[in-house]
Amino acid sequence: MPAVNQIELHPLLVQTGLRAYDRSHGIATEAWSPLAKGGALLRNPLLGALAEKYGRTPAQVVLRWHLQLGNVVIPKSVTPERVAENIDVFGFELDPDDVEAIETLDEGHRTGPDPDHFG
C-alpha cells in the first residue's frame, strides 16, 4: 500500500472521491499543483472575498483550504516573498462554511495531463 498519493488537486479539481479513498486506506494525499499554477484561480472573486475577510492573499486562502482538508501541500515558488507568504498559513483558520464554498469552485479542470488518458 502506498503511503502517499500525489494527485493534481486544487479548488478547480477537488477530487473528492479519490481523497476519500486515500483517507479510508490510510494514504496521505499530496496536492500536485495546489494553486492550479496561479493565474485564473487566484483571481477568482470568491477567493478574493475570502482573502479580504481573513486579511490574507488568495493563495494563502487556498493553501489553508488544503491544510484543513488534510492534504499534504508543497507549493512551488522561486520568489522569496511568495515563499514567505506560502508558509504564513498557520495563523488563521477558515470557517467550515468557507471551506465548503471553496469546494463549489470544482470544475473538473486540470492544469496537467489526465492520468487516465496519458500518452
C-alpha positions in Angstrom: 0.0 0.0 0.0 1.4 3.4 -0.9 2.0 5.9 1.9 1.4 9.0 -0.3 -0.7 9.6 -3.4 0.3 12.7 -5.2 -2.5 13.9 -7.4 -3.5 17.1 -9.2 -5.6 18.8 -6.6 -6.8 22.4 -6.2 -10.2 24.2 -5.9 -10.9 23.7 -9.6 -10.2 19.9 -9.3 -11.1 18.8 -5.8 -11.0 15.0 -6.4 -13.4 14.3 -3.6 -13.8 10.6 -4.3 -10.0 10.0 -4.6 -9.3 11.9 -1.4 -11.9 9.8 0.4 -10.4 6.6 -0.9 -7.0 7.7 0.2 -8.2 8.6 3.6 -10.1 5.3 4.1 -6.9 3.4 3.3 -4.6 5.5 5.4 -2.9 7.1 2.4 -1.8 10.7 2.6 -3.0 12.8 -0.3 -0.4 15.2 -1.6 -1.6 18.1 -3.8 0.2 18.4 -7.1 -0.3 22.0 -8.5 -2.1 23.1 -5.3 -2.6 26.6 -6.7 -3.6 25.4 -10.2 -0.5 27.2 -11.5 -1.9 30.5 -10.1 -3.5 32.6 -12.8 -7.2 32.5 -13.1 -7.8 30.6 -9.8 -6.1 33.3 -7.8 -8.3 35.9 -9.5 -11.5 34.1 -8.6 -14.0 36.5 -6.9 -14.8 34.1 -4.1 -11.2 33.6 -3.2 -10.7 37.4 -3.4 -13.6 37.9 -1.0 -12.3 35.3 1.4 -8.8 36.8 1.2 -10.2 40.1 2.2 -12.3 38.5 5.0 -9.3 36.9 6.6 -6.7 39.6 5.7 -4.7 37.2 3.6 -3.9 36.6 -0.1 -6.0 34.3 -2.3 -3.0 31.9 -2.4 -2.9 31.8 1.4 -6.6 31.0 1.5 -6.2 28.1 -1.0 -3.2 26.7 0.9 -5.1 26.9 4.2 -8.1 25.1 2.5 -5.7 22.3 1.5 -4.4 22.0 5.1 -7.8 22.0 6.6 -8.8 19.2 4.2 -5.8 17.2 5.4 -3.9 17.4 2.2 -0.1 17.5 2.1 0.7 20.7 0.2 4.1 21.9 -1.1 3.6 25.0 -3.2 6.3 25.9 -5.7 7.9 29.3 -5.9 11.2 30.8 -6.6 10.2 34.3 -5.4 11.4 34.9 -1.8 8.3 37.0 -1.0 6.0 34.2 -2.2 7.9 31.5 -0.3 7.4 33.5 2.9 3.7 34.1 2.0 3.1 30.4 1.3 4.4 29.4 4.7 2.4 32.0 6.6 -0.8 30.0 6.6 -0.9 28.7 10.2 -2.1 31.9 11.9 -5.7 31.6 10.7 -8.4 29.1 10.1 -11.2 29.1 7.5 -14.7 28.8 8.8 -16.3 25.4 7.8 -18.8 27.2 5.5 -15.9 28.9 3.7 -14.1 25.5 3.2 -17.3 24.2 1.6 -17.7 27.3 -0.5 -14.3 26.8 -2.0 -15.2 23.2 -2.9 -18.0 24.6 -5.1 -15.4 26.0 -7.4 -14.7 22.5 -8.7 -15.0 22.4 -12.5 -13.0 19.2 -13.0 -10.4 21.4 -14.6 -6.9 20.0 -15.0 -3.7 22.1 -15.5 -1.7 19.0 -16.3 -2.2 15.7 -18.2 -5.1 13.4 -17.3 -3.5 10.2 -15.9 -6.5 8.2 -17.2 -5.7 9.3 -20.8 -1.9 9.9 -20.6 0.2 9.2 -23.6 
